[in-house]
Amino acid sequence: MSTGASLVEKAKKSAAYQAVDENFPENAKVVGVGSGSTVIYVAERIGQLKNKESFVCIPTGFQSKQLIIDNGLRLGTIEQYPEVDIAFDGADEVDTELNLIKGGGACLFQEKLVAAAASKFVVVADFRKRSPSKLGIQWRKGIPIEIVPCAYAKVIKELKSMGATTVDLRQGGSAKAGPVVTDNNNFLIDADFGEVADPAKLHTDIKQLVGVVETGLFVQMADKTYFGEESGDVKCWSK
Ligand SMILES: O=C(CO)[C@H](O)[C@H](O)COP(=O)(O)O
């Protein structure tokens, strides 16, 4: 009998494999590979393609770079290849409009950069990531926001005055004393705004604060999301 943890793992793998099988363009030249535990299976599946010498993969951070290398894929950079044919990535929450919260794994800036450069953006997730309506229902840790380190006190104060109920400078926990440092040498704030009524407005309001590099609200960027279900099925939401 499958345990809860192995059901989740199977769900991630099924979603990732189906997303690659149904969307990988035959003549792809540049492919974005996201970050997180679900994307591990995306990289694995792409690594099984017979023509893997014919395209380059663009990472969204350190872990993603390792996944590309470990699966025998060609590594490129977004500076060399600013036009991406397709990007695959995970998400922390997906709403019914296909808006996302991302950044639980601290990679949101490069994830958004690669997704924004991509002609098609496909998300892979397990059933726990699906919101019944708005963002902020399933993912209760707050919206991840990447900031320049010296701006943290100012931005925290401003986010509180914008109505965030909890605002935390993300800490490394037992793995690191002090704040998490991103792949871009920045800090991360998690700001809880509850249920997000208007993700585009919230993103714009936060982005205007001096010191904010990027928010983990991915508004109308995803073309499709594949959810691996507890039953073993995969559900696809598309625009
Ligand atoms: O946004 C991310 C990292 O910044 C990840 O894509 C997101 O956290 C989902 O990760 P996982 O597939 O491990 O649940």
The ligand as an SDF file (V2000), in Angstrom:
LIG
                    3D

 14 13  0  0  0  0  0  0  0  0999 V2000
    9.0850   28.0720   -6.8280 O   0  0  0  0  0  0  0  0  0  0  0  0
    9.8260   27.1500   -6.5710 C   0  0  0  0  0  0  0  0  0  0  0  0
   11.1990   27.3520   -6.0770 C   0  0  0  0  0  0  0  0  0  0  0  0
   11.4840   28.7030   -5.8970 O   0  0  0  0  0  0  0  0  0  0  0  0
    9.3680   25.7620   -6.7740 C   0  0  0  0  0  0  0  0  0  0  0  0
    9.0330   25.5770   -8.1090 O   0  0  0  0  0  0  0  0  0  0  0  0
    8.2010   25.5240   -5.9000 C   0  0  0  0  0  0  0  0  0  0  0  0
    8.5980   25.7650   -4.5660 O   0  0  0  0  0  0  0  0  0  0  0  0
    7.6440   24.1180   -6.0290 C   0  0  0  0  0  0  0  0  0  0  0  0
    8.5490   23.2050   -5.5400 O   0  0  0  0  0  0  0  0  0  0  0  0
    8.1930   21.6640   -5.3580 P   0  0  0  0  0  0  0  0  0  0  0  0
    8.0560   21.0850   -6.7240 O   0  0  0  0  0  0  0  0  0  0  0  0
    9.3680   21.1220   -4.5940 O   0  0  0  0  0  0  0  0  0  0  0  0
    6.9240   21.5930   -4.5700 O   0  0  0  0  0  0  0  0  0  0  0  0
  1  2  2  0
  2  3  1  0
  2  5  1  0
  3  4  1  0
  5  6  1  0
  5  7  1  0
  7  8  1  0
  7  9  1  0
  9 10  1  0
 10 11  1  0
 11 12  2  0
 11 13  1  0
 11 14  1  0
M  END
$$$$
